[in-house]
Structures are given as structure tokens and as C-alpha cells.
């Protein structure tokens, strides 16, 4: 008899499937692969659905700090993750956290499944920094911008953070050169070949976090002609200033002579002044001044209207006749 019952249960489970049997039995399968993650100082609980899940499942989450009780996270959600960063109770960049999640279907709930425990400052994944390059002769200036954290800032959490800079000639990454433990966010790469394209990649390093950050995207820039030696620019500047000072000294010492040269006091002879001020007396000028406008020549014009037009009483314009009258016409 017991063997028959066992065979019936096994056959029934095979036919109806785990999904329907879970609802029939009243026991929900819990979520799987529950894990607590952090990227750039956020706190996100993630999980996978139960094996052979039923439709319409909802999830409820909770989280706990190392010295506190469980707090409510996301309630009755259908997604497979819950962002715990900006809930009612703010998280701390130095806190240790653990989460848990359960499945709900109607009034039924599965057992809680706990996640791993993480310490934000130690386990968060630091994102990639932003990198900008500026070419200056045969040198390249690297400008680094820290990744944006969800809470606090990079230097607010890791005050001893440094940068690892790797650079190489374009197409020759296997021969890359690395510079470690850089504290400044602006670095000048010198001793580069002129007229050559270089690529740069940067990572953030912190002793508090054993993992390097996500490396930045490779950014490339070309050098130009070799920069002139600093002493040459100094010599050119000194010579220019010396010449300017010499010009000022000469102008001050010989200002009277320069003034006499530019503005002489000698007057023009009287007969020369009279000649320049006298009106022109050329014959052509006199003829043009005394000439009269030419006399206009024209002939008189008379207009004779058609008798039929006058009998009908139509004006000249209506009859299609027009004229232009010149001065002196009748």
C-alpha cells in the first residue's frame, strides 16, 4: 500500500511539475544565489529566482548592519535586485552589512535566504577615473578626475588613495611604461618622442581596498616638436626687456632733440605762405568758374484730338491717348 502511494505521489509530481506542486503543497522555494554587492559606495542586494519559479512571484528584502537589527528594504517587488543605498536609514561608508530576501506569492512566503557580508570601504568596487590629455611640445599632461561615489567621495573615504598611470606608444601596448603611487591628479609625462602618438590608462589604488579600481578607458594624444629649452626663452625675454628699457632711456635723455625734430620751430617764408594761400589763377579754372549752363533746345508739340472722341464726351486718357509735355509746349 505504501509503495502504491509513493508511486502515485511521484507520478503526480512529474505530471504537474514543480511550479504547480509548490503552490499545491503550500511551500514556496526560496530565491537562489543571494549576494550583496557594492560599486562606487552603493549597496545593492541581488538574487536569482527560485528553481522552476511560479508566475507572479514577489520579493521582500531586509538588511542589517553589524551592530543593529534587520531593517526593512524593498517590499513586494518583482525585480531581482534592491538598491539599499538611499532608503530611510542611510548607510555608512565604513559599515559592515548583510542582506536577506524571501519569495512571496499571495499569503505564502518562503524562508529567508541571507547574503554574504561586506564592508563598504574594503569590498566596494571602485569605478574607473576620467582621464584627459593635453599635449605641450614633447610632453603630455595627464589630468585625472576621480570616480563619483554614491555616498562621500574618493578622498573622503580613501584619503591615501594614489593613481597608477600606464602609457605606451600607440600600437605598442606590450612595451607600456607604468608609474605607481602618484598622489597628484595632474602629472606631466616627459622624455617623450616628438611627433608620436601616446596612449594613457589610469587606475585608482588604495591600501584600505585590496582591489585596484576599474581601469580607465585608454586615451591617446600626439606630441609635437620638442619644446625649446627653458634657458633660451629666458634669454629672449631678457633681451626684449633690455631693448625696451634702452628705448625708454633714449627717449627721456634726448626728448628735446626728438621734439625739435618732430615739431620744428622754423617758420615758412612770407612769400611762400602767400603763394600757398593765393587762389588759383589758371585759365582753365577761370573758364570753368565763369561758364554758364548750356541752353536747352526743344521743339513745340501740339496735340489734336479726334472729333469722334470729343463727340462721345470721353476724356483723352479713356480714348487711349497720352502725352508727355516738355517745357515750352502748347
C-alpha angles and dihedrals in degrees: 000000000000090000090055092050091050091050090050093051092048092049092046092050091050093050100044096039130223093281096062095034090058089059092044094049092047093230119114121209112240124239119269137223094025110186138168115220138181131199120178091349099310124128117222128171114209134181145163124244121261119275108278093358123205119239121264096032119164129195134217123194138195133183136200136200121219094261101030141068125258115289128203116265125172116346128207098349126157098208123093098238140051125204106219095178101094104029126126093282110054119223126233125235089228097043129116115225142186129184140198137195138192137190123245129195114174107308094342125094134187126227119280116263116204127215133218120281120248136185108218099217092046103037106032115112109238112222126229119281122234115250130200126183128207120190119217113175109295093347133078124209115214116208116194126198117195121238115262114252124210090227125023122343136278095260090039090062101027106031090173096051116142136187131241111209122197121185135173143167112274109273093013104085091142087068094051121150120219130206116193137197097023110169100185121080091216118061131171117217108210136178090053125151114257120247091018131128115232130188125210133198127183135199130187117233127195130176091214091057113051093204125080116232124259105281117250122247113273111262121195133202134168127234122224134204119334112277115251117255113268093234091058092056089048092052092049091049092049093050092049092050092047092052092049091051091048092052091051092049093050091048091052097044097045099032094123094052091045090049092050091048094050096038109028118195096212112115126220117254115267096240089052091052091049091050093052093045096045116105116250114269103187117138093236092054092048092049092051092048095048096041121113127218112267118263115253116237120207140152127232118253125204125198119210117192124217113257092226090057092051092049092054089051095234120150119242093252092054090051089059096252121131134167142182117225120216125200112284096022123134 
